[in-house]
Amino acid sequence: MKKAIIIGAGLGGIATALRLNKIGYDVTILEKHSTAGGRMNIIEMDGFRFDMGPSFMSMTYEFDEFFNFIGVENPVVFEELEPLYTVNFAGKSKSRKIYKDLKKLEEEFSDVETNLKEKAEKYLKRAGEFFHDTEKTVVKSNFDNKLSYILQLAKVPWKHIPYLQKTVWSEVEKTFESEELRIVFSLVAFFLGATPFQTPAIYSLLNYTEMKHNGYWRVKGGMYRLIEELLKMMKERNIKIYYNTEVTDVNYENNNVKNVVDQNGKIWEGDIFVSNADAAWFRGKYLNRKKYSEEKLDKMHWTLAPFTIYLGVKGKVNKLEHHNYFLGNNFRGYADTIFTSSIAPQKPYYYVNVLSKSDPTTAPDNHENIFILCPVPDLRYKKDWKDKDELADNIINDLSERIDYDLQKNMVVKKILSPEDWSKTLNLYKGSGLGLAHDINQVGAFRPKNKDEQLKNLYYVGASTTPGTGLPMVIISSKLVTERIFNDSTIS
């Protein structure tokens, strides 16, 4: 039986381990952190349970494909969000509920937008056509080189070419009269770490997936329940995982990886190796590739750095829903400067998740667990986060005022993770929360490949390789790299 060593127990590493086990590999995972899950992790404090990172997902059918592949029924319950989330604009007393049901959405914004349903249907129809015209040919395909990728792109209907020259903002600006709606339809790009004023209009497909196609879903009991169930499956299948084990060296000769070495000097040998660490960073850090030197990596476009706060508070906070966005009143100015600023935002935009709204077991009786995510500059631009307590207080006080609830006074527990913490804990390059962004020159065959360019038995899975960021994309990534490994094994 061939042996596979997987570096990193993020969702991509775990999914790949289960897929490889299914096709006959003996699999071992080496994980730097004390728990599995990568960004999709858990924080527990004094009876409060928090999802560390992702709090909802789309394209749940990709998980159906995954469970079908490994031959089990989906062990978790997906609960659909409707409304999808609420949006709170600074200076506005009314929060807006964002519905997948476009008739309800039209009623919600009837005071600022006419014929919203008709406009949204037309906008989402264009986005949906692009999504379905590229999903199988581009997103779910392995590419051996840029030429094969370009030839595949040539099969995409030419009517989509104008999307490449336009931005998300130009499309929403053309479609909607209300500034509020323009911002709402731009949020999906903004909170993935890109300004809608620069992001290609093709990423309006994300609006399609959230509002028309599959919607947004949460895992009953919290997102980490999925990781816990996958770990049970790994144990049943004798897939071994070693925590607090950080790979510090990669040894190779004759275009093959011989072994990897951990921080204690232990040598781990295998027939194939799969890195779930960032695919670009790993090549520079461990393989000394000039193309992925720190200087070159810094010039790439990375997604947002997360600044996260985890609060356990007494009482029930009535003005918060399960998912909430809190925005200022200068969206263009904020979006254009926040990701390259050398200082923390003074009037930050942030996302709030209250898991206890849907699952009371995640907090003690008559308490709430509140997770706050604020997109901030990564460590390329703001290197020092000694002011993280000041920024956290700024956000907490702003939120308290806007929901008319004194969070500081009722606080039981608090934990803050700055980009420095995210970088150190999970090896996220310069604290980038979701890896490489999806610029036209950083997607498809222009993204770091899922098979190493020089080492025949080294592969990659996760957000910074194909096809990209987000939980369903990582599940697809595990499928693509498994197909790559299987095809290579049949050839050899």
Steps between C-alpha positions, in 0.01 A plus 500: 500500500640840398552752778385863482621774732272805520642822644219687675160395634288774352176409324697437179749271669232302681281463189801388296599250769156339487498495120850346480404242760203408283727428202738288705762724661633472854468861617669699778434868572749730672337803662682797653205613713355319804167441322393416146302721264740776397295818459188291566595453864347540843554715808354397836502717813308458827195333349503705176570332166601709197563418137848644455458592133232411242144524631300411187548355153348467156505226235420228753458249217880482480490338843240254369745403224777458757298276732377296203861450391613362835182295530321649802191705568545864594537485880408866566183700451519802270251774589418756234519870586196709413545787536860455392623776732425852620684816400528799731605832346649773719251776568202283404266386776360212294705190429441338161420132470648339190279225363561230244130543420520795259138598560576544870821683411299737281262573787793557738646770273175639358574842652823547303476282186225441243457174309772336705391143428511557124841669518646234728365217283671648195826561687503148650407340169817641341707390797341153495574451132867573561505267803354205310706567187823481700426269794603172336738622231702735720426460873485121513788417265868428543735682264845378405611836362379848410442404138251226593329749731471761224363237261243406759408865551444527125203266546329753727242707304651826379206698636676488838814680382367850592477377861880486504530872426232612746498503880247371749422858597443616143244222457309568822518875436345446158232269640380667820413861584537464876847532649393260774419226250819560306692445822296191595580335166868592547541358850579148385811631321595738779494244780697256284777754513469695176366841415197487267644802320783283370354147505397375152125491440516122450492469878139607498464121469540503880176697522341231287616219729373680811170641373385271220690176476564331834474775761687508829502220753627443851583172670266416787703525819767719342731460204758305699253212531595415142868471591416288805299258286779477242750424778277212614503361147879529489530306826268227369722471191828500695612832353754627749536866598784643708437837666759757611715366219642768275689413184826696499687343211437316172766265365500404134723357230457387138181709471327315784432587862676245721360612835398795713640587842308643797613747768626216719717355224272204432507381138172417323528293184238437234439415137309821436473828692211748500539849644191664646712800594474805274612376159696813410661555841599132532690508170700801614553399864595133457603464136683832457325577171599847376155549349358475852760700693367738764561790263294331226229387741461852634423623149216251458144592587388341827160490665410689815670451831249410770477687828271288714339545841324229699265627772291316755243736650221484760143540384327472163586756232173558315633726225741242362400220262708190421695682223549878491710758316574842650614761249601864502390777265801528268514164324710605201760684707516221756531219243767684303729555799440237767701213353819702445487727804781502755260587783196326648162630379348771720141430392521135404259292294441159655298178497330356811388141552297388803499122498292481818205646302463166322671267747454591870738220604797709381460744792388472865132569574399863444833580331611566142820412316595775257761461227620817325707507181653824377697505171830681560836559327726196493853493641651636179341835576440503874777304665434591865177404676583614852191718473268201461325565833430857396349390168295229673359753747423733212298228326330376818397852601371576149297180499367568851374839393336369183319211669421695819668241721807558719726213400790618716284508812353154433818332378591162649784389271696663220767382258663702222689362199696751291659426160820419692317232697337352190834496320687334786231246591408376153795607280282742304728707280529850653170428675294473182180328608402327176826473309557636151228722355318419177644751256485391136873428515458293818231251397497177300843408368635835625442389860768285671437150361386206708798297379851622557688624192817304580432236765301213352345375827407835660147639473300789645147549626319799649401859443811626320511228238226408252218585491508761780373624835189407692384173655337349188803599290727318745282189474530523120876547548516170688319332213732647236821409682372146564423462129851627422660250739288211371581577136871529578496166680338323203757648261797397717 
